[in-house]
């Protein structure tokens, strides 16, 4: 009989340290450990929030600066942009001839100085050839839910006023603008929350100053007008029948067009020969010449501003000191009279011209578009401009006629005045084309 051996599993005895380790693993974190973990999580979250807030505040600050730059461009345009090599003339000031009275004037044709009166919207002025008046909105804005256009700062402040929550000041010469920052309050003693920093709007750096829109007119003490007669017959200009008019944008005037006007001229009747400035003469014809005139060969030289009188044809040609005229061969000068020696022409170097001394009592000083025109003077209303551009004959239009249509012979002289640029000088001369 065989024996069967049965093996019994060996029981291992755990030591005390192993038992304590096992029990600790089963027990979990202590309260102190949990508090430490929560503290560390809160600290990380707080740091993240602080970093996020800083980024957001910087974004709002940068957006405020960007919007202020856009407002400045809306007022005086962008001087860095050029058209055909010259600074671009654009913005509220160029259209209206003044600074805005509030920011709302940049978004709608509302006169903040007189809310009951809308601003004159841009129209073409037939008299001056200028386009003036409000041409906004001057900012590309998306309307709010109620359809209104707002110019908020980067912090989205908007108090519902005509300045949309900005601090705005126009003292007549410059515009100052300030954002009241995150708390939308002018902090006064602690302006670190505002942009630009300043205890008040009046204390901040101007957004637009006089150098940004003012221009300088120079050498306008006299304006020389040259008449170019393209007709076939001399034209007589009656005494005091014309005015010289300088036109420009001025919101305070009808159609937003302001004017400076000369006194009526010429001082005496003026005769304008044909454009070739050569007058046909015949052998034996006589001419009365100004005092001091000399003859050398076939050239008459003048030492006075006066008239050359064609005795037999009955008309005059204005001559200037230092000027000259070519006359036919064989002509002679005796005293103040020339006797023509052969059939031919009297040739002058320029068309008839005259100089108006101090034509305007005052001159504008604002950037924009300008025009110079010769208009027919209205004797019944000597202190007003009737606007009919002179084309060689004022009588045929009547004093109450509408402005005559533009033709090549009565175009205004248009020019631009840009800030921080060269001074504005008059044309030398202003050539005005006429014909009978």
C-alpha positions in Angstrom: 0.0 0.0 0.0 1.5 3.3 -1.2 1.6 6.5 0.8 0.0 9.7 -0.6 1.8 12.9 0.5 -0.4 16.0 0.7 1.5 19.3 0.7 0.1 22.1 2.8 0.5 25.8 1.6 3.0 27.8 3.6 1.6 30.7 5.5 3.8 33.8 5.3 3.8 36.1 8.2 3.7 39.8 7.3 6.0 42.0 9.2 4.7 45.1 11.0 6.2 47.7 8.6 4.5 46.1 5.6 1.2 46.1 7.4 1.5 49.8 8.2 2.4 50.6 4.5 -0.6 48.7 3.3 -2.9 50.4 5.7 -1.6 53.9 4.6 -2.3 53.2 1.0 -5.8 52.3 1.8 -6.4 55.3 4.0 -5.9 58.2 1.1 -5.0 61.9 1.5 -5.0 63.7 4.7 -6.9 67.0 5.2 -3.7 68.9 5.2 -2.7 67.4 1.9 -6.0 68.3 0.3 -5.8 71.9 1.6 -2.3 72.2 0.1 -3.5 70.9 -3.3 -6.5 73.3 -3.3 -4.2 76.2 -2.4 -1.9 75.4 -5.2 -4.7 75.1 -7.7 -6.1 78.5 -6.6 -2.7 80.1 -6.9 -2.3 78.8 -10.5 -5.9 79.9 -11.4 -5.3 83.4 -9.9 -2.1 83.8 -11.8 -3.9 82.8 -15.0 -6.6 85.3 -14.3 -4.1 88.1 -13.7 -2.4 87.3 -16.9 -5.6 87.2 -18.8 -6.8 90.5 -17.3 -3.5 92.1 -18.3 -3.8 91.0 -21.9 -7.5 92.1 -22.1 -6.7 95.5 -20.6 -3.8 96.0 -23.0 -6.1 95.1 -25.9 -8.7 97.7 -24.8 -6.0 100.3 -24.4 -4.6 99.6 -27.9 -8.1 99.7 -29.4 -8.7 103.1 -27.7 -5.6 104.4 -29.3 -6.6 103.0 -32.7 -10.0 104.6 -32.5 -8.5 107.9 -31.6 -6.3 107.8 -34.6 -9.4 107.1 -36.8 -11.2 110.1 -35.2 -8.2 112.3 -36.0 -8.2 111.2 -39.6 -11.9 111.8 -39.9 -11.4 115.4 -38.8 -8.3 116.4 -40.8 -7.6 113.6 -43.2 -4.4 111.6 -43.6 -1.5 113.8 -44.4 0.6 110.8 -45.4 -1.6 110.1 -48.4 -0.9 111.9 -51.6 -2.8 112.6 -54.9 -0.6 113.2 -57.9 2.3 114.0 -55.5 0.4 116.5 -53.4 -1.1 115.8 -49.9 -4.7 114.6 -50.0 -7.3 117.1 -48.8 -10.0 115.3 -47.0 -11.9 115.1 -43.7 -14.5 117.2 -41.8 -12.5 120.4 -41.7 -11.8 120.4 -45.5 -15.6 120.0 -46.2 -16.9 122.3 -43.5 -14.1 124.9 -43.0 -14.1 124.4 -39.2 -13.5 121.9 -36.4 -16.4 119.7 -35.3 -18.3 120.9 -32.3 -18.8 117.3 -31.0 -18.1 113.8 -32.2 -21.6 113.2 -33.3 -21.0 115.6 -36.2 -18.6 113.0 -37.6 -21.4 110.4 -37.8 -24.5 112.5 -38.9 -25.3 115.9 -40.2 -26.2 117.3 -36.8 -25.0 120.7 -35.8 -24.0 120.3 -32.1 -23.8 124.0 -31.6 -27.4 124.4 -32.8 -29.1 120.9 -32.7 -32.3 122.2 -34.2 -30.4 123.0 -37.5 -29.0 120.2 -39.5 -25.6 120.7 -41.2 -25.6 121.6 -44.8 -25.0 118.5 -46.8 -22.5 118.6 -49.6 -23.6 120.2 -52.9 -21.9 121.4 -56.0 -21.8 125.2 -56.0 -22.4 126.5 -59.6 -20.8 129.9 -58.8 -17.4 128.8 -57.5 -17.1 125.3 -58.9 -16.5 123.9 -55.4 -18.1 120.9 -53.7 -18.6 121.8 -50.0 -20.7 120.8 -47.1 -21.1 117.7 -44.9 -20.0 114.5 -46.7 -20.1 112.0 -43.8 -20.2 109.8 -42.1 -16.5 110.3 -41.8 -15.9 107.0 -40.0 -16.8 103.5 -41.2 -19.1 102.3 -38.3 -21.5 99.5 -37.8 -24.9 100.6 -36.4 -26.1 99.5 -33.0 -29.3 97.5 -32.6 -31.3 100.7 -32.7 -29.6 101.9 -35.9 -27.5 104.6 -34.3 -23.8 105.0 -35.1 -21.5 105.2 -32.2 -17.8 106.0 -31.7 -17.0 104.3 -28.4 -13.6 103.9 -27.0 -11.9 100.5 -26.6 -13.6 100.1 -23.2 -17.0 100.4 -24.9 -17.9 103.5 -22.8 -21.0 105.2 -24.1 -23.0 107.6 -21.9 -25.5 108.3 -24.7 -24.3 111.9 -25.2 -23.1 113.6 -28.4 -19.6 112.5 -27.6 -20.4 108.8 -26.9 -18.7 108.7 -23.5 -15.4 110.4 -24.6 -14.1 113.6 -23.0 -14.3 116.1 -25.9 -13.1 119.7 -26.0 -13.0 122.1 -29.0 -11.7 125.5 -27.8 -11.9 127.0 -31.3 -8.3 126.2 -32.3 -7.8 122.6 -31.3 -9.6 119.4 -30.3 -8.7 117.5 -27.2 -10.1 113.9 -26.7 -9.8 111.6 -23.7 -11.0 108.1 -22.9 -12.1 107.6 -19.3 -10.8 104.1 -19.2 -12.0 100.9 -17.6 -14.1 102.6 -14.9 -15.6 105.2 -17.4 -15.0 107.9 -14.9 -12.6 110.9 -15.1 -10.4 110.0 -12.2 -9.0 113.5 -11.6 -6.3 112.9 -9.0 -5.6 109.4 -10.2 -5.7 109.5 -14.0 -3.8 106.3 -14.5 -6.9 104.7 -15.8 -7.5 107.3 -18.5 -6.0 107.7 -21.9 -4.3 110.0 -22.6 -3.2 110.5 -19.0 -4.4 113.9 -17.6 -6.4 115.3 -14.7 -8.9 116.7 -17.1 -9.7 116.8 -20.8 -8.2 120.2 -21.1 -4.9 118.9 -19.7 -4.3 116.2 -22.3 -2.2 116.5 -25.5 -4.5 117.8 -28.3 -5.7 115.2 -30.8 -5.8 118.0 -33.5 -3.9 121.2 -33.2 -3.7 124.3 -35.4 -0.7 123.0 -37.3 -2.9 120.0 -38.5 -5.4 122.1 -40.5 -4.3 125.7 -40.7 -2.6 127.1 -43.9 -0.8 130.3 -44.7 -1.7 132.6 -47.6 1.3 134.7 -48.6 1.9 137.5 -51.2 -1.8 138.2 -51.7 -1.3 141.9 -51.3 -1.7 142.1 -55.1 -3.3 139.9 -57.7 -2.5 140.3 -61.4 -5.3 139.5 -63.8 -4.5 138.8 -67.5 -7.4 138.9 -69.9 -7.1 136.6 -72.8 -9.5 137.6 -75.5 -10.2 134.6 -77.8 -12.8 136.5 -79.9 -12.3 138.4 -83.1 -13.1 141.9 -81.8 -11.7 144.0 -78.9 -13.8 143.9 -75.7 -14.6 146.9 -73.6 -14.8 146.4 -69.9 -16.8 149.1 -68.2 -15.6 150.9 -65.1 -16.4 149.0 -61.8 -18.2 146.2 -63.7 -16.3 143.3 -62.2 -15.3 141.7 -58.9 -12.6 139.2 -58.0 -14.0 136.5 -55.7 -12.1 134.0 -53.5 -14.4 131.1 -52.5 -13.8 128.3 -49.9 -15.7 126.0 -47.6 -17.5 127.8 -44.7 -20.3 126.0 -42.9 -21.6 129.3 -41.6 -22.6 130.6 -45.0 -25.3 129.5 -47.5 -24.5 126.3 -49.3 -21.4 126.1 -47.0 -19.5 128.4 -49.4 -17.7 131.4 -47.9 -16.3 134.2 -50.0 -13.8 137.1 -49.9 -14.6 139.8 -52.5 -12.6 142.6 -54.0 -14.0 146.0 -54.5 -15.4 146.7 -58.0 -12.9 147.3 -60.7 -11.5 148.5 -63.1 -11.1 152.0 -62.0 -11.8 153.2 -65.6 -13.0 151.7 -68.8 -10.6 149.0 -70.1 -10.2 147.8 -73.7 -9.1 144.2 -74.3 -7.7 143.4 -77.8 -7.8 140.0 -79.3 -5.8 137.2 -77.9 -3.0 137.5 -80.4 -2.3 140.9 -78.8 -1.6 142.3 -82.2 -3.6 145.2 -83.4 -3.8 145.9 -87.2 -2.6 149.4 -88.2 -2.1 151.2 -91.5 0.4 153.7 -92.8 -0.1 157.1 -91.4 -2.2 155.9 -88.4 -1.4 157.5 -85.0 -1.0 156.2 -81.5 -1.0 158.1 -78.2 1.6 156.6 -75.9 2.2 157.0 -72.1 4.7 159.5 -70.7 8.3 158.3 -70.8 7.8 156.0 -73.8 10.9 155.6 -76.0 11.4 154.1 -79.5 14.5 152.2 -80.5 14.3 150.7 -84.0 10.8 149.1 -84.1 10.5 148.6 -80.4 8.4 150.9 -78.1 9.5 150.7 -74.4 7.1 151.8 -71.6 8.2 153.3 -68.3 4.7 153.7 -66.8 1.5 151.7 -66.2 -0.9 153.3 -68.6 -2.8 152.9 -71.9 -1.7 152.8 -75.5 -4.4 154.6 -77.4 -5.2 153.7 -81.0 -6.5 157.1 -82.2 -8.1 156.0 -85.5 -9.7 152.8 -84.2 -10.8 154.2 -80.9 -9.7 151.6 -78.5 -7.0 151.3 -75.8 -4.5 148.6 -74.8 -3.1 148.6 -71.2 0.6 148.5 -71.0 2.9 148.1 -68.0 6.1 149.7 -66.9 9.0 147.7 -68.3 6.9 146.3 -71.1 7.3 146.8 -74.8 5.6 146.7 -78.2 6.7 146.0 -81.7 5.5 148.5 -84.4 5.8 148.5 -88.2 9.0 149.6 -89.9 9.3 153.3 -90.6 7.2 154.4 -87.6 8.3 157.5 -85.7 7.8 158.9 -82.2 7.2 162.6 -81.6 6.5 163.6 -78.1 3.7 161.3 -76.9 2.5 160.3 -80.4 3.6 157.5 -82.7 3.0 157.8 -86.5 2.8 154.4 -88.1 5.2 154.2 -91.1 3.8 151.3 -93.0 0.9 148.8 -93.0 1.2 146.1 -90.4 0.5 145.3 -86.8 1.4 146.5 -83.3 2.5 143.4 -81.4 2.4 143.4 -77.5 4.1 140.6 -75.5 1.1 139.8 -73.3 -2.7 140.3 -73.3 -4.2 143.1 -71.4 -3.7 142.7 -67.7 -4.1 144.8 -64.5 -3.0 144.4 -60.9 -5.5 144.6 -58.0 -3.6 145.9 -54.9 -4.9 144.5 -51.6 -7.9 142.9 -53.2 -9.2 141.2 -50.1 -9.7 142.7 -46.7 -9.0 139.3 -45.0 -8.0 135.8 -46.0 -9.0 132.4 -44.7 -6.5 130.1 -43.0 -8.1 126.6 -43.2 -7.1 123.6 -45.3 -9.4 122.8 -48.2 -10.4 123.5 -51.8 -10.5 127.1 -53.1 -11.4 128.9 -56.3 -10.8 132.4 -57.8 -13.4 133.8 -60.2 -14.2 137.0 -62.0 -17.8 137.8 -61.6 -20.1 140.5 -62.9 -20.7 143.2 -60.3 -24.3 144.0 -59.5 -24.6 147.8 -59.2 -28.0 147.4 -57.4 -26.4 145.3 -54.7 -22.8 146.5 -54.5 -21.9 144.5 -51.3 -22.9 141.1 -52.6 -21.6 138.8 -55.3 -24.2 137.8 -57.9 -22.1 134.8 -59.0 -22.4 135.3 -62.7 -18.9 134.5 -64.0 -17.6 137.1 -66.5 -17.2 135.7 -70.0 -16.8 139.0 -71.9 -20.3 140.5 -71.6 -22.2 141.0 -68.3 -25.1 142.9 -69.8 -26.6 139.9 -71.7 -27.3 137.9 -68.6 -29.2 140.5 -66.5 -28.7 141.0 -62.8 -31.1 138.2 -61.7 -30.1 135.5 -64.1 -28.9 132.1 -62.8 -25.1 131.4 -62.9 -24.0 130.8 -66.5 -22.9 127.4 -67.6 -19.3 126.4 -67.5 -17.5 126.8 -70.7 -13.8 126.9 -71.6 -13.9 130.7 -71.3 -15.2 131.1 -67.8 -13.7 128.3 -65.7 -12.9 129.3 -62.1 -9.2 128.9 -61.1 -9.3 126.0 -58.6 -6.5 125.2 -56.2 -5.9 123.4 -52.9 -4.5 124.4 -49.6 -2.8 121.7 -47.4 -1.5 122.1 -43.9 2.2 121.7 -43.0 2.9 122.4 -46.7 4.2 125.4 -48.7 2.5 128.7 -48.4 -0.5 129.4 -50.7 0.4 132.1 -53.3 -1.9 133.6 -55.9 -1.5 132.7 -59.6 1.0 134.9 -61.4 -1.0 136.0 -63.2 -4.6 134.8 -63.1 -5.3 134.3 -66.8 -9.0 134.8 -67.5 -10.3 133.9 -70.9 -13.1 136.0 -72.5 -14.7 136.5 -75.9 -17.5 138.6 -77.3 
